[in-house]
Amino acid sequence: MTVVARDTGSKPEVVVIGGGLSGLLAANELAGYARSVTVVERDNYPSAAVFRKGVPQARHVHVLLTGGQEALEQLLPGVAGDLLTAGARRLPFPRDVLVCGRNGWEQRFPNDVHSLLCLTRPLLDEVVRTSVLNGRGRAPSRIEVLQGAEVIGLSGSHRLVRGVRVRLRDGGEARDLSADLVVDASGRTSRANLWLQALDCTAPREEVVDSELAYASRVLRLKSAHRVGVSMQPRRDCPRGGTLVPVENDRWLVTLYGFREHQPSAVEADFLPFARSLAHGYIHDLLLDAESVGPVFGFRGTSNRRRHYDKLTPEGFLAIGDAVCTFNPVYGQGMSVAALGVLALRAALQRYGLAPGMALAAQRAIAQAAEPAWLTATGADRPFTAAAASGGAGQRFQDWYVDRLARRSAVDRVVSRTFADVTLLAAPPARLFSPAVALRTLLLPCRPGLADPPTLAEPFGQ
């Protein structure tokens, strides 16, 4: 692999659309190769870890999976310690996470590899933003954030993007920002596909798997001595679920969700009855003994969607994070995939610098980094979609196999370990089809899981 030295004399300029997690992490990497990086952010950053309008789903459960934690630590060494110091909670998985899956409650098999880092989205954004802009970034002085501004289009041609057109949100004339590279990190509401069409580019092919899931969340304090996270997943006979995780300041965040006609409302009086309607009363019983901290917040628009920029990206343009691939947020994959995508960008920069060809190489690597999350999220959602029975024979077999594997993992430590490796983004999907796992999945019976949550984790060596 050829490694391109930094500051070689060519001084390209970069514009990053969006100053959230993906945008700032990408800006941090790009700053080592560019004369300047301008981040265009629609909001004005808050002065503390508080919610902002530009992150509409921020009030719901957020976790960093194993793969995401490792990627974020590589991008910003020491940031995991900062998050824990600021109040984030790390839950070893599955020791400190009770999972009620499609086959009942799963056994807590010993596993010293995985964990969930649980926190509110404002805390994560604040710590990452401080790390990038106030000293931990590679070249923070080269990063300028244009706050309260929005990009309204791209400039250039179908072969070469040359910059963006920007307008301040409080008024004023639109102006052009020239750039050698434009990075779209504007999230699931990205309009880059339309902007590229305005330059006569072919729109990227889209895949959408929409289970019409909605969820409702609230922050609370538990009065009991409960100390573990809970994930109650939907199943065909009860297409409703819930998640409960600890966050900073001795609080807990609970998210309840359901598909299609089983969607929860954001009405206060409906929250506890919906929790009672889940397949097991565990979360409901905890909520009975809890103090609410603030109102219920709802969210919709949770479809899984990916745009294949990796097939046609013009020179000078790159999409990353949710602008490329969005997942049903209830599976907690988005932030981890964002960090893994920026890690893929780093590898492309190390090989190509900002020379021609880097954007397409990075785009392909970013798509590959999102593949494990796409497989597991769409596999979990597809049975609840309106077109659940459609798709080719290959797709139907894959969905059946992943469903059977998920059921087997509740009672089989070998399958459970591999399934966790992939779903927590620490291993490629191919691991699910290895001979050892495939034989146990296909040939051994799918015995039911436990009827009630296991009170103790199994010890190592058992």
Salt bridges, closest charged atoms under 4 A:
ASP7 OD1 - ARG142 NH1 3.00
GLU13 OE2 - ARG35 NH2 2.40
GLU29 OE1 - ARG138 NH2 3.53
GLU29 OE1 - ARG346 NE 2.99
GLU41 OE2 - ARG52 NH1 2.94
ASP43 OD2 - ARG52 NH1 2.89
ASP43 OD1 - ARG169 NH1 3.94
ASP82 OD2 - ARG136 NH1 2.48
ASP96 OD2 - ARG95 NH2 2.90
ASP112 OD1 - ARG417 NH2 3.98
ASP125 OD1 - ARG121 NE 2.90
GLU126 OE1 - ARG129 NH2 2.79
GLU150 OE1 - ARG42 NH1 2.66
GLU150 OE2 - ARG167 NH2 3.63
ASP176 OD1 - ARG165 NH1 2.88
GLU206 OE1 - ARG305 NH1 2.80
GLU206 OE2 - ARG307 NE 2.72
GLU207 OE2 - ARG306 NE 2.79
GLU207 OE2 - HIS308 NE2 2.68
GLU212 OE2 - ARG260 NE 3.81
ASP237 OD1 - ARG235 NE 2.78
GLU248 OE2 - ARG251 NH2 3.76
GLU268 OE1 - ARG218 NH2 2.99
ASP285 OD1 - HIS284 ND1 3.26
ASP310 OD1 - HIS308 ND1 3.49
ASP310 OD2 - LYS311 NZ 3.93
GLU371 OE1 - ARG306 NH1 2.76
ASP399 OD1 - ARG382 NH1 2.86
ASP403 OD1 - ARG102 NH1 2.71
ASP403 OD1 - ARG236 NH1 3.97
ASP403 OD2 - ARG407 NE 2.97
ASP412 OD2 - ARG408 NE 2.97
ASP412 OD2 - ARG440 NE 2.81
ASP421 OD1 - HIS114 NE2 2.66
ASP421 OD2 - ARG431 NH1 3.50
ASP452 OD1 - HIS280 NE2 2.95
GLU458 OE1 - ARG413 NH2 2.80
